[in-house]
Every structure is written in structure tokens, then in C-alpha cells.
Amino acid sequence: LVPGLCAEEIDARLRRTCRVADVGNRATAFYLADLHGRGLHQALGMPTVVAYAVRSLGMSRRSAREMLNAGLRLRELRGIDQAFAESRLSWSRVRRLCEVATPQTESALLDKALVVTQDELDQLVRRARYGDAPPDGTGMPHARFSLHIELDAAHWQMWENARAKFRAEFG
């Protein structure tokens, strides 16, 4: 760590430092997925890989789940993993793409991620569901609404009957 460097040298060092951190995150995701896939967390006395990451690595539950998910997803998302290996994608972009990409939508999402800002990618992923292709830029984004209800058995049956009728009438 050297104080007083010129702007260009600080920029170069920051870029290297960020890349090293990204590579460390990719390695962590890889090994958590391997631990999970082979059930080795049990050999370490942990009930789950997330519990292992929280207790042994000091990660938050959310971070551990995201790392594990990314590690597992990158096994099948080879294009995204390759773009990361070639330094075309940062780890934060990879992680976000892993939330929604499938092998069928990977290429289109990767192409989009390479040309939009991080904020735009975050917004795209927030609006997407797993397996959605990126919007083509025409029309309005699809509105999505969340519904959470708690019902007793009788009202649940009424709800299910109403849904079935609505589905039959309107598809």
C-alpha cells in the first residue's frame, strides 16, 4: 500500500484489487458448490453448506446462499463463466445473472449484461423471473404483483374454486 500515487497508478491498482477479489469470490463459489455436490459439509460436521460458510468462514447466510447458488449455476452456465474468466464480466454481474439465467437464456442475458450498466442489470434481474429472456426493448415491461394470503380450510377451498373457474373462463 503506497500513498501519494498518481491517479493512473491508483486506477490500475484498484482494478487489479477488484479483479483479485472477484477471482476469490469465484473460487469460493466453486468450492462451496463442490462441497455441496459431494456432501462433504457433513464430513466437516455441518448440516448444510450454508451453515458451514456461516460458522467456519464468517459469511452471512444471504451471502453464503448467493455464493452457493452462483457456484451451482455456473456449472451449467458455461458462457457466463467463460466471460468472467476472460475478465469481460465482474463477479457482481455474474452473481446477478445466475439469479435468472438458464442455459436457454444465457446467451441473450450475457449479451445484455455486457452492454448495460450494473444498475441497469440489477433492474433487469429484479423484474425478471428465473428463465426469462431479457426484454427486447419494445413495449412496456411486464408488471408483476406479489400476493400473500392466509386462509382457513373452508376459505382456501373457496379460493381454489374461484381460481379454477377464472382459469377455465379466461385461460
PAVEX-153339 format. One record per atom (N, C-alpha, C, CB): x, y, z; residue in one letter. Coordinates in steps of 0.1 Angstrom, whole numbers, padded with zeros to 4 digits, always signed. Each point is the difference from the previous one (the first is absolute). Last residue first. Glycine has a CB too. Example, Ala and Ser with C-alpha at 12.3 -4.5 7.8 and 13.67 -1.06 7.14 Angstrom:
// PAVEX-153339
+0128-0022+0071s
+0009+0011+0000s
-0008+0011+0008s
+0012-0006-0022s
-0009-0051+0021a
-0009+0012+0000a
+0009+0012+0000a
-0019-0012+0012a
This chain:
// PAVEX-153339
-0584-0187-0193g
+0012-0006-0004g
+0012+0005+0009g
-0009-0002-0023g
-0040+0012+0025f
+0009+0010-0006f
+0013-0006-0004f
-0011+0017+0013f
-0026-0042+0008e
-0007+0010-0008e
+0010+0008-0008e
-0018+0001+0016e
+0033-0035+0014a
-0008-0006-0010a
-0006+0010-0010a
-0005-0019+0016a
+0029+0035+0022r
+0009-0007-0010r
-0007-0006-0011r
+0016-0004+0018r
-0041+0021+0018f
+0006+0011-0007f
+0009-0005-0011f
-0001+0014+0020f
-0018-0045+0009k
-0010+0006-0008k
+0006+0011-0009k
-0018-0006+0017k
+0046-0013+0015a
-0003-0010-0010a
-0010+0005-0010a
+0005-0018+0016a
+0004+0044+0022r
+0012+0000-0009r
-0003-0010-0012r
+0016+0006+0019r
-0047-0005+0016a
-0001+0013-0008a
+0012+0000-0010a
-0011+0012+0020a
+0010-0048+0010n
-0011-0001-0009n
-0001+0013-0009n
-0013-0015+0017n
+0044+0015+0018e
+0004-0009-0011e
-0011-0002-0010e
+0015-0012+0016e
-0024+0038+0022w
+0010+0007-0008w
+0004-0009-0012w
+0008+0012+0021w
-0037-0030+0011m
-0007+0010-0008m
+0010+0007-0009m
-0017+0003+0019m
+0035-0033+0012q
-0007-0007-0011q
-0008+0009-0008q
-0002-0020+0015q
+0024+0039+0022w
+0010-0005-0010w
-0007-0008-0012w
+0018-0001+0019w
-0044+0015+0018h
+0003+0011-0009h
+0011-0004-0010h
-0006+0016+0018h
-0004-0048+0015a
-0012+0003-0008a
+0002+0011-0010a
-0014-0008+0019a
+0049-0004+0012a
-0002-0010-0010a
-0012+0003-0009a
+0010-0016+0016a
+0014+0058+0004d
-0003-0012+0006d
-0004-0010-0011d
-0008+0011+0022d
+0043+0029-0032l
-0014-0004+0001l
-0002-0012+0008l
-0003+0011-0022l
+0040+0031+0005e
-0002-0011+0009e
-0014-0003+0002e
+0021+0006+0012e
+0013+0020-0051i
-0012-0001+0007i
+0001-0012+0010i
-0014+0011-0019i
+0042+0022-0020h
+0002-0009+0012h
-0013+0000+0008h
+0025+0005+0000h
-0002+0012-0051l
-0012-0003+0008l
+0004-0009+0011l
-0015+0004-0020l
+0039+0032-0020s
+0001-0011+0009s
-0012-0001+0009s
+0025+0003+0001s
-0012+0016-0054f
-0006+0003+0013f
+0001-0013+0009f
-0016+0017-0010f
+0035+0008-0039r
-0001-0012+0008r
-0004+0005+0014r
+0018-0012-0013r
-0015+0030-0043a
-0002+0003+0014a
-0001-0013+0008a
-0012+0022-0006a
+0040-0012-0040h
-0011-0007+0006h
-0002+0004+0014h
+0003-0019-0016h
+0018+0053-0020p
+0004-0012+0008p
-0012-0006+0006p
+0022+0010+0005p
-0028+0016-0051m
+0002+0003+0014m
+0005-0012+0007m
-0018+0017-0001m
+0029-0009-0052g
-0012-0001+0009g
+0004+0003+0015g
-0009-0017-0015g
+0049+0003-0015t
-0013+0005-0005t
-0011-0002+0010t
+0007-0006-0023t
+0039-0008+0029g
+0000+0014-0001g
-0013+0006-0006g
+0024-0002-0002g
-0012-0045+0015d
+0006+0004-0013d
+0000+0015-0002d
-0007-0022-0009d
+0011-0009+0056p
-0009+0007-0009p
+0007+0005-0012p
-0014+0007+0020p
+0032-0051+0004p
+0000+0015+0002p
-0010+0006-0009p
+0024+0000+0007p
-0034-0049+0009a
+0010+0006-0009a
+0000+0015+0003a
-0003-0018-0018a
-0010-0021+0055d
-0005+0011-0010d
+0012+0004-0008d
-0018+0007+0016d
+0022-0039+0020g
-0003-0005-0013g
-0005+0010-0010g
-0004-0021+0011g
-0003+0031+0040y
+0009-0010-0004y
-0004-0006-0014y
+0005-0006+0024y
-0022+0054-0016r
-0001-0013+0008r
+0010-0009-0006r
-0025+0003+0004r
+0024+0054-0003a
+0000-0013-0007a
-0003-0011+0010a
+0016+0008-0017a
-0008+0039+0029r
-0013-0002-0007r
-0002-0013-0007r
+0001+0024-0004r
+0039-0013+0027r
-0011+0002+0010r
-0013-0002-0007r
+0014+0016+0013r
+0025-0016-0040v
-0001-0012+0008v
-0012+0001+0010v
+0025-0004-0003v
-0015+0042-0022l
-0005-0010-0009l
-0002-0013+0008l
+0012+0010-0020l
+0008+0025+0042q
-0014+0003-0002q
-0006-0011-0009q
+0004+0025+0002q
+0042-0026+0006d
-0007-0003+0012d
-0015+0002-0002d
+0020+0007+0014d
+0008+0005-0049l
-0001-0014+0001l
-0007-0004+0013l
+0021-0002-0013l
-0013+0047+0006e
-0010-0004-0010e
-0001-0016+0001e
+0005+0020-0015e
+0028+0001+0042d
-0014+0003+0004d
-0011-0005-0009d
+0010+0020+0011d
+0036-0025-0023q
-0004-0009+0011q
-0014+0003+0005q
+0024-0002+0006q
-0016+0015-0057t
+0007+0003+0013t
-0005-0010+0010t
+0001+0024-0006t
+0000-0039-0046v
-0007+0008+0009v
+0008+0003+0013v
-0022-0009-0009v
+0036-0020-0028v
-0002+0013-0005v
-0007+0010+0009v
+0000-0010-0022v
+0010-0038+0030l
+0013+0006-0005l
-0002+0014-0005l
+0007-0023-0006l
-0044-0004+0021a
+0008+0003+0011a
+0013+0007-0004a
-0010-0019+0013a
-0019+0001-0046k
-0006+0012+0006k
+0009+0005+0011k
-0023-0008-0005k
+0035-0033-0016d
+0001+0011-0009d
-0005+0014+0006d
-0003-0017-0019d
-0004-0022+0044l
+0014+0003+0000l
+0002+0012-0010l
+0006-0024+0006l
-0048+0005-0005l
+0002+0008+0012l
+0015+0004+0001l
-0018-0013+0012l
+0005-0014-0048a
-0007+0013-0001a
+0003+0008+0012a
-0018-0010-0014a
+0035-0034+0015s
+0006+0008-0010s
-0006+0014-0001s
+0005-0021-0013s
-0024-0011+0043e
+0013+0004+0004e
+0006+0010-0011e
+0003-0021+0013e
-0046-0006-0011t
+0000+0015+0000t
+0014+0006+0002t
-0024-0001+0008t
+0016-0047-0008q
-0007+0005-0012q
+0000+0015-0001q
-0015-0020+0002q
+0035-0004+0035p
+0008-0002-0012p
-0007+0006-0012p
+0009-0021+0011p
-0022+0047+0031t
+0000-0015-0002t
+0009-0002-0013t
-0024-0003+0011t
+0017+0047+0027a
+0004-0007-0012a
-0002-0015+0000a
+0017+0018-0003a
-0025+0015+0041v
-0010-0002-0010v
+0003-0008-0012v
-0008+0022+0008v
+0038-0012+0030e
-0014+0000+0006e
-0011-0003-0010e
+0009+0017+0017e
+0038-0011-0028c
-0003-0014+0005c
-0014+0000+0006c
+0025-0004+0004c
-0007+0045-0019l
-0004-0008-0011l
-0004-0014+0005l
+0015+0013-0015l
+0004+0017+0047r
-0014+0004-0004r
-0005-0009-0012r
+0005+0024+0008r
+0039-0031+0006r
-0009-0004+0011r
-0014+0003-0004r
+0018+0004+0017r
+0016+0011-0046v
-0002-0015+0000v
-0010-0004+0010v
+0024-0003-0008v
-0011+0048+0009r
-0009-0003-0012r
-0002-0015-0001r
+0009+0020-0012r
+0020-0006+0045s
-0013+0005+0004s
-0010-0003-0012s
+0010+0018+0016s
+0037-0028-0022w
-0008-0009+0009w
-0014+0004+0003w
+0022-0007+0009w
-0001+0026-0054s
+0004+0000+0014s
-0008-0011+0007s
+0005+0025-0001s
+0009-0026-0052l
-0011+0002+0010l
+0006+0001+0014l
-0016-0012-0015l
+0044+0006-0022r
-0010+0008-0007r
-0012+0003+0009r
+0007-0010-0022r
+0036-0018+0028s
-0001+0014+0006s
-0010+0009-0008s
+0023-0003+0008s
-0014-0046-0014e
+0007+0009-0009e
-0001+0015+0005e
-0006-0016-0019e
-0016-0018+0044a
+0014-0004-0001a
+0009+0009-0009a
-0008-0024+0004a
-0039+0030-0002f
+0006+0004+0013f
+0015-0003-0001f
-0021-0003+0013f
-0005-0012-0048a
+0001+0015-0001a
+0007+0005+0013a
-0021+0001-0015a
+0011-0047+0014q
+0011+0004-0009q
+0002+0015-0001q
-0005-0021-0013q
-0032+0005+0037d
+0013-0003+0007d
+0012+0003-0008d
-0012-0018+0012d
-0030+0023-0032i
+0002+0010+0011i
+0013-0003+0007i
-0025+0003+0002i
+0012-0035-0033g
+0004+0013-0007g
+0002+0011+0010g
-0014-0008-0019g
+0000-0035+0035r
+0014+0000-0005r
+0004+0013-0006r
-0002-0025-0003r
-0035+0004+0035l
+0000+0013-0008l
+0014+0002-0004l
-0019+0010+0013l
+0008-0047+0014e
-0007-0002-0013e
+0000+0013-0008e
-0015-0017+0011e
+0037+0015+0031r
+0003-0013-0006r
-0007-0002-0013r
+0003-0010+0023r
-0011+0047+0005l
+0011+0002-0010l
+0005-0013-0005l
+0007+0020+0012l
-0041-0018+0022r
-0005+0004-0012r
+0011+0001-0011r
-0018+0013+0012r
+0030-0023+0033l
-0008-0011-0006l
-0005+0004-0014l
-0007-0007+0023l
+0030+0039+0002g
+0009-0011-0002g
-0007-0011-0007g
+0013+0006+0019g
-0039+0031-0004a
+0009+0003-0012a
+0009-0011-0004a
-0001+0024+0007a
-0025-0030+0032n
-0009+0000-0012n
+0009+0004-0012n
-0020+0007+0014n
+0041-0005+0027l
-0003-0014-0003l
-0008+0000-0013l
+0001-0006+0025l
+0008+0048-0008m
+0012-0006-0005m
-0002-0014-0004m
+0013+0014+0015m
-0049+0009+0005e
+0003+0006-0013e
+0013-0007-0006e
-0011+0022+0007e
-0001-0033+0037r
-0010-0006-0009r
+0003+0005-0014r
-0017-0001+0018r
+0043+0019+0016a
+0004-0014-0002a
-0010-0007-0010a
+0009-0001+0024a
-0017+0046-0011s
+0012-0001-0008s
+0004-0015-0003s
+0008+0022+0010s
-0044-0014+0020r
-0003+0005-0013r
+0012-0002-0010r
-0017+0016+0010r
+0023-0025+0036r
-0008-0010-0006r
-0003+0004-0015r
-0010-0006+0022r
+0055+0025-0003s
-0014+0002+0004s
-0008-0011-0007s
+0002+0025+0003s
+0050-0033+0010m
-0009+0006-0010m
-0014+0002+0006m
+0013-0011-0019m
+0029-0011+0038g
-0004+0013+0004g
-0009+0008-0010g
+0020+0001+0014g
+0001-0047-0013l
+0006+0011-0009l
-0004+0014+0004l
+0000-0017-0018l
-0015-0024+0041s
+0014-0002-0002s
+0007+0012-0008s
-0004-0024+0001s
-0044+0023+0010r
+0007-0003+0012r
+0015+0000-0002r
-0019-0014+0008r
-0011+0022-0045v
-0002+0009+0011v
+0009-0002+0012v
-0024+0001-0008v
+0026-0031-0028a
+0005+0013-0004a
-0002+0011+0011a
-0004-0006-0024a
-0014-0038+0030y
+0014+0000+0000y
+0006+0014-0003y
+0000-0024-0007y
-0046+0018+0004a
+0004+0000+0014a
+0015+0000+0001a
-0021-0012+0006a
+0004+0007-0049v
-0002+0014+0005v
+0004+0001+0015v
-0019+0003-0017v
+0020-0045-0004v
+0011+0008-0004v
-0002+0015+0005v
+0003-0015-0021v
-0025-0024+0050t
-0001+0006-0013t
+0012+0007-0004t
-0025+0002+0003t
+0024-0026+0038p
-0012-0006-0006p
-0002+0005-0014p
-0010-0001+0022p
+0058-0007+0004m
-0010+0011-0002m
-0012-0006-0008m
+0018+0017-0001m
+0027-0037+0013g
-0009+0001+0012g
-0011+0011-0002g
+0019-0008+0014g
+0014-0009-0046l
+0006+0011+0008l
-0009+0002+0012l
+0010+0010-0020l
-0022-0042-0012a
+0013-0005+0006a
+0006+0011+0008a
+0003-0015-0020a
-0042+0026-0002q
-0003-0009+0011q
+0013-0006+0006q
-0022-0006-0011q
+0023+0033-0028h
-0002+0009+0012h
-0003-0009+0012h
-0009+0018-0015h
+0015-0036-0030l
+0011+0000+0009l
-0001+0010+0012l
+0013-0005-0019l
-0041-0010-0022g
-0004-0002+0013g
+0011+0001+0011g
-0018-0014-0010g
+0017+0022-0040r
+0006-0013+0005r
-0004-0003+0015r
+0019+0003-0017r
-0033+0037-0006g
-0003-0010-0009g
+0005-0014+0004g
+0002+0017-0017g
+0007+0023+0043h
-0014-0004+0000h
-0003-0012-0009h
-0006+0024+0004h
+0049-0006-0003l
-0003-0005+0013l
-0014-0005+0001l
+0017+0016+0010l
-0004+0006-0049d
+0006-0013+0000d
-0003-0007+0014d
+0018+0008-0016d
-0032+0037+0010a
-0008-0009-0008a
+0005-0014+0000a
-0006+0019-0014a
+0031+0014+0036l
-0012-0003+0008l
-0009-0009-0008l
+0001+0023+0010l
+0038-0009-0031y
+0003-0010+0010y
-0012-0002+0009y
+0023+0007+0000y
-0026+0025-0035f
+0003-0013-0006f
+0002-0010+0012f
+0011+0011-0020f
-0018+0034+0032a
-0012-0006-0006a
+0003-0014-0005a
-0009+0023-0006a
+0046+0001+0021t
-0009-0003+0011t
-0012-0007-0005t
+0009+0019+0013t
+0019-0002-0046a
+0006-0012+0007a
-0008-0004+0011a
+0023+0007-0007a
-0035+0033-0013r
-0003-0011-0009r
+0005-0013+0006r
+0001+0015-0020r
+0009+0024+0043n
-0014-0003+0001n
-0004-0012-0009n
-0005+0024+0006n
+0049-0007-0009g
-0002-0006+0013g
-0014-0004+0002g
+0018+0013+0009g
-0008+0012-0047v
+0005-0013-0001v
-0001-0008+0013v
+0016+0008-0018v
-0028+0037+0019d
-0009-0007-0008d
+0004-0015-0002d
-0006+0022-0012d
+0036+0008+0034a
-0012-0003+0009a
-0010-0008-0008a
+0004+0021+0013a
+0033-0006-0037v
+0004-0010+0009v
-0012-0004+0009v
+0024+0009+0000v
-0031+0026-0029r
+0001-0012-0007r
+0004-0012+0009r
+0005+0013-0021r
-0005+0031+0038c
-0014-0004-0002c
+0000-0014-0007c
-0007+0024-0001c
+0049-0003+0007t
-0005-0004+0012t
-0015-0006-0001t
+0015+0017+0011t
+0007+0002-0049r
+0006-0013+0004r
-0006-0005+0013r
+0021+0007-0012r
-0035+0036-0001r
-0005-0010-0010r
+0006-0014+0003r
-0003+0018-0017r
+0019+0018+0042l
-0014-0003+0004l
-0006-0010-0010l
-0002+0023+0009l
+0045-0007-0019r
+0000-0008+0012r
-0014-0004+0005r
+0022+0011+0007r
-0017+0019-0044a
+0005-0014-0003a
+0000-0009+0012a
+0015+0010-0018a
-0026+0035+0025d
-0010-0006-0008d
+0004-0015-0003d
-0007+0023-0010d
+0038+0005+0031i
-0011-0004+0009i
-0010-0008-0007i
+0005+0020+0015i
+0028-0001-0041e
+0005-0012+0007e
-0010-0005+0010e
+0023+0009-0003e
-0033+0030-0021e
+0000-0011-0009e
+0005-0013+0007e
+0004+0016-0019e
-0004+0026+0042a
-0014-0005-0002a
+0000-0013-0009a
-0008+0024+0002a
+0052-0014+0027c
-0008+0008-0009c
-0013-0007-0003c
+0022+0009-0011c
+0002-0015+0059l
+0001-0004-0014l
-0008+0009-0009l
+0004-0024+0007l
+0001+0023+0044g
+0005+0010-0009g
+0002-0003-0014g
+0011+0008+0020g
-0010-0046+0019p
-0008+0012-0001p
+0007+0009-0010p
-0008-0002+0024p
+0008-0053-0020v
+0008+0012-0001v
-0008+0012-0001v
+0018-0014-0012v
-0017-0042+0025l
-0009+0012+0000l
+0009+0012+0000l
-0019-0012+0012l
